[in-house]
Amino acid sequence: MTRSILFDTETTGTDPHTGHRIIEIAALELIRDLPTGKFFHAVIDPERDIDEDASRVHGFTRGDLLGKPRFADIVDDFLAFIADDPLVAHNAPFDFGFVNAELARLDLPPLAPDRMRDTLLLARERFPGLPNNLDALCRRFDIDLSERTTHNALLDCRLLAEVYIQLTGGRQRDLALLTEQTETHFVYERRPRTPIWIKVPEAALAAHEALLARMKDPVWRLP
């Protein structure tokens, strides 16, 4: 069994080194890069104000979080869920930085950097010169974004799981995880492979062409 954890955070601002805190954290269990349905999710009182720019992104206000558990209240459950497995995130250094700042406040060991799997780096390697934020990747892989009116850690994890599957080879078209499972094995069934056509906006194509024009003998232009 190859287990990993895909996770995401929402925060009061952009820099944990200036005192910004986590307000929401979500994590999904993956087995062989496929979601199992098991997840962790918590909305957290950051014990401080939220920047207006951050609030516009995720929709949380200070009042929404009053009375919610603090990070110290949920940390044991979070660490138990992620165990020692690899950790997948989009722009992973951002999420690692915030989690490690919270752990430092509690005198707990940080997440080791060798556990990090950054889907943003994977996307940049596959689509150089194109927008590679989560929205752009979902549109490129024809993943439904209709529920994403604001950033939400749990929804973003579920969307990122679909993106991650595509970035690592689209294996959900060959194997679909069944709900029947035991503690020691997971049952899969084979399904027909359906191609996914990538829809690239004209502006993105123009940006890609501009990037190639600045490169000497790019491999993309070789016969």
C-alpha positions in Angstrom: 0.0 0.0 0.0 1.4 3.4 -1.1 -0.2 6.0 1.1 0.1 9.8 0.7 -1.8 12.8 2.0 -3.0 15.7 -0.1 -3.6 18.9 2.0 -4.5 22.6 1.8 -4.7 25.5 4.2 -6.5 28.8 4.3 -4.8 31.6 6.4 -5.2 35.1 7.9 -2.6 36.4 5.5 0.4 35.5 3.3 3.4 35.3 5.7 3.6 33.1 8.8 6.8 34.9 9.9 4.8 38.1 10.6 2.3 36.3 12.8 -0.3 35.1 10.3 -2.1 31.9 11.2 -4.1 29.0 9.8 -7.9 29.3 9.8 -8.8 26.2 7.9 -6.9 23.0 7.1 -8.1 19.9 5.1 -6.3 16.7 4.1 -7.3 13.8 1.9 -5.9 10.3 2.1 -4.6 8.9 -1.2 -3.7 5.3 -1.9 -1.6 4.9 -5.1 -2.4 8.6 -5.8 -6.2 7.9 -5.7 -8.6 9.3 -3.1 -10.0 6.7 -0.7 -12.8 8.9 0.7 -11.0 9.4 4.1 -10.3 13.0 5.0 -9.5 15.4 7.9 -11.0 18.9 8.1 -11.0 21.6 10.7 -12.0 25.3 10.8 -9.8 27.1 13.4 -9.8 30.2 15.5 -6.5 32.0 14.6 -6.7 34.2 17.7 -6.0 37.2 15.6 -7.5 39.4 12.9 -7.7 38.4 9.2 -6.3 40.6 6.5 -9.0 42.0 4.2 -7.3 40.7 1.1 -7.2 37.2 2.6 -10.9 37.4 3.6 -11.9 38.3 0.1 -10.1 35.1 -1.1 -11.6 32.6 1.3 -14.7 34.4 2.6 -13.9 34.0 6.3 -14.2 36.9 8.8 -13.0 37.1 12.3 -16.5 36.7 13.6 -17.0 33.4 11.7 -14.1 31.9 13.6 -14.9 32.9 17.2 -15.6 29.8 19.3 -13.9 27.4 16.8 -11.1 25.2 18.1 -7.6 26.5 18.2 -4.8 24.8 16.3 -3.5 23.3 19.5 -6.9 21.6 19.9 -6.8 19.8 16.6 -3.0 19.2 16.1 -3.0 15.7 17.6 -5.8 14.5 15.3 -4.1 16.2 12.3 -0.7 14.7 13.0 -2.3 11.3 13.5 -4.1 11.5 10.2 -1.0 12.5 8.1 1.2 10.0 10.0 4.7 9.8 8.3 3.4 9.7 4.8 4.4 12.0 1.8 2.5 15.3 1.7 1.0 16.7 -1.5 0.1 20.4 -1.9 -0.2 23.1 -4.6 2.6 25.6 -3.9 3.6 23.3 -1.1 6.2 25.6 0.6 3.4 28.0 1.5 1.3 25.3 3.3 4.4 23.7 4.9 5.5 27.1 6.1 2.2 27.8 7.8 1.9 24.3 9.4 5.5 24.4 10.6 4.9 27.9 12.2 1.9 26.5 14.0 3.9 23.4 15.2 6.8 25.7 16.4 4.3 27.6 18.6 3.6 24.3 20.3 7.2 23.2 20.5 6.5 20.3 18.1 8.8 19.0 15.4 8.3 20.5 11.9 7.2 18.6 8.8 10.3 17.3 7.2 10.9 18.9 3.8 11.6 15.5 2.1 7.9 14.7 2.6 6.9 17.5 0.3 5.3 16.8 -3.1 4.5 20.1 -4.9 1.9 19.9 -7.7 2.7 23.4 -8.8 6.2 22.2 -9.8 4.7 19.2 -11.6 2.4 21.5 -13.5 5.2 23.9 -14.4 7.2 21.1 -15.8 4.3 19.8 -17.9 3.0 23.2 -19.0 5.9 25.7 -19.1 4.9 29.2 -19.7 1.2 28.6 -19.0 -0.9 29.6 -16.0 -0.7 26.8 -13.4 -2.9 27.9 -10.6 -5.6 25.5 -9.4 -8.4 27.2 -11.4 -6.3 27.2 -14.6 -5.4 23.5 -14.2 -9.0 22.5 -13.5 -10.1 24.3 -16.7 -7.3 22.7 -18.7 -8.3 19.2 -17.5 -12.1 19.9 -17.8 -12.7 19.6 -14.1 -15.9 21.1 -12.8 -15.3 24.4 -10.9 -18.9 25.4 -10.4 -18.8 25.0 -6.6 -15.6 27.1 -6.2 -17.0 30.5 -5.5 -14.4 31.2 -2.8 -11.3 29.3 -1.7 -12.2 26.4 0.6 -9.6 24.1 1.9 -11.7 20.9 1.7 -13.1 21.6 -1.8 -9.7 22.7 -3.0 -8.3 19.4 -1.8 -10.9 17.5 -3.8 -10.2 19.5 -6.9 -6.5 19.2 -6.5 -6.8 15.4 -6.1 -8.4 15.4 -9.6 -5.7 17.6 -11.0 -3.0 15.4 -9.3 -4.4 12.3 -10.9 -4.0 14.0 -14.3 -0.5 15.3 -13.6 0.6 11.8 -12.6 -0.7 10.1 -15.7 -4.5 10.1 -15.5 -4.6 6.7 -13.8 -8.2 7.1 -12.7 -9.1 6.2 -16.3 -7.5 2.8 -16.0 -8.3 2.1 -12.3 -11.2 3.2 -10.2 -11.1 2.8 -6.4 -14.1 0.8 -5.1 -15.7 1.5 -1.8 -15.1 -2.1 -0.7 -11.8 -2.2 1.2 -10.1 -3.7 4.3 -7.3 -2.5 6.5 -4.8 -4.5 4.4 -5.9 -4.1 0.8 -7.9 -2.1 -1.6 -10.0 -3.5 -4.5 -9.8 -1.9 -8.0 -11.6 -2.5 -11.2 -10.5 -1.8 -14.7 -12.4 0.7 -16.8 -12.1 2.0 -20.4 -9.7 4.9 -20.9 -11.3 8.1 -22.0 -9.0 10.8 -23.5 -9.1 14.3 -22.0 -8.6 17.1 -24.5 -6.8 20.0 -23.0 -8.4 23.4 -23.7 -5.8 26.1 -23.9 -6.9 29.7 -24.0 -5.6 31.9 -26.9 -3.8 34.2 -24.4 -2.0 31.2 -23.0 -1.0 30.0 -26.4 0.4 33.5 -27.2 2.3 33.5 -23.9 3.8 30.1 -24.8 4.9 31.3 -28.2 6.5 34.3 -26.7 8.4 32.1 -24.3 9.6 29.8 -27.1 10.7 32.9 -29.1 13.2 33.8 -26.3 14.7 30.2 -26.3 17.5 28.9 -28.5 16.4 25.8 -30.4 13.5 24.8 -28.2 12.7 21.1 -28.4 9.1 21.9 -29.0 10.1 23.2 -32.5 12.3 20.3 -33.5 10.9 18.2 -36.4 
